[in-house]
Amino acid sequence: MGAPHLMNTVKALLVYIVDDDESVRTGLSRLMRSAGFEARTFVGAEEFLKNLQTERPACVLLDITMPGATGLDVQARLNEKGVRLPVIAVSARDDEETRRLARGLGVQFFLRKPVDDQALLDAIHWVTGPRDSAQAESSGGNAA
């Protein structure tokens, strides 16, 4: 009899937005909320890493080029801590070396700024949704 109340406790996907640009954080946060996600924004790496919670489904939108610790540094620190959240890198800097480094660290998707809203939402669904391993291996597109 106690089980029906559990249906109401399902939380929306949490999207961490780590970007040093306030207008980007604000715009992405609005987009996430309009898509039914919960958004938490952070100015930089240290603030994000201090406030990271891993008890619920989440993904990270991570700016690659930030002052201080870069997005690649953040991904490396997540790896060191054993945190396995899906990460989507967003950056105005889009070159093969950056993509190679991001891929090597485990970034699952790489999008160039300015980010297309629908492409970003599709990427979030792709990195957080269920899929079989054959589908994941054959998937093309902008995967990192």
Beta strands, then each sheet from edge to edge (+ up, - down):
strand 1: 14-18
strand 2: 38-42
strand 3: 58-63
strand 4: 87-91
strand 5: 109-112
sheet 1: 2+ 1+ 3+ 4+ 5+
end
